Amino acid sequence: MNIKMLLAMYDTLINGGRVSRRGVCAQYGLSERTFYRYMREISAFLREYKPDCVIDLSRDGAEYFIKK
């Protein structure tokens, strides 16, 4: 696991930004499977330490964001 990439995704989300699956995969050369694994890790962390924050998916399914 590339911890810097995971933290960059977390930082974007926690600061109100959106994370695009296609964008992240293209920028970092990730497979979709790895991207989903990273998102599961971030979701698990939020459930444990910030239960008021939930990762949600945009209507078109292209971006992830935190819903409070």
C-alpha positions in Angstrom: 0.0 0.0 0.0 1.3 3.4 -0.9 0.6 5.3 2.3 1.3 8.7 0.7 -1.3 8.2 -1.9 -3.8 6.9 0.7 -3.1 9.9 2.9 -3.5 12.3 -0.1 -6.9 10.8 -0.9 -7.9 11.0 2.8 -6.8 14.6 3.0 -8.8 15.6 -0.1 -11.9 13.9 1.3 -11.6 15.3 4.8 -11.1 18.8 3.5 -14.4 18.7 1.5 -12.9 17.7 -1.8 -13.9 14.9 -4.2 -11.9 12.0 -5.3 -12.4 10.7 -8.9 -11.7 7.0 -9.4 -10.7 7.5 -13.0 -8.5 10.5 -12.1 -6.6 8.8 -9.3 -6.1 5.6 -11.3 -4.8 7.6 -14.3 -2.6 9.9 -12.2 -1.0 7.2 -10.1 -1.2 4.2 -12.4 -3.5 2.3 -10.0 -5.8 -0.5 -10.9 -9.4 0.0 -10.0 -9.1 -2.9 -7.6 -6.4 -1.1 -5.7 -8.4 2.2 -5.7 -11.4 0.4 -4.2 -9.2 -1.2 -1.6 -7.8 2.2 -0.6 -11.3 3.6 -0.4 -12.4 0.7 1.9 -9.4 1.4 4.2 -10.4 5.1 4.4 -14.0 4.2 5.0 -13.0 1.8 7.8 -10.9 4.4 9.4 -13.7 7.0 9.3 -16.2 4.5 10.8 -13.9 3.9 13.7 -12.5 7.4 14.4 -15.0 9.8 12.7 -18.3 8.1 12.8 -20.2 11.3 11.8 -18.3 11.2 8.4 -19.5 8.8 5.7 -18.0 8.4 2.2 -20.7 8.8 -0.4 -20.7 8.4 -4.2 -21.8 11.1 -6.7 -25.0 10.4 -8.7 -23.0 9.5 -11.8 -20.7 7.2 -9.7 -17.6 9.0 -10.8 -16.5 10.8 -7.6 -16.3 10.0 -3.9 -16.9 12.6 -1.2 -17.5 12.8 2.6 -21.1 13.4 3.7 -21.5 14.5 7.3 
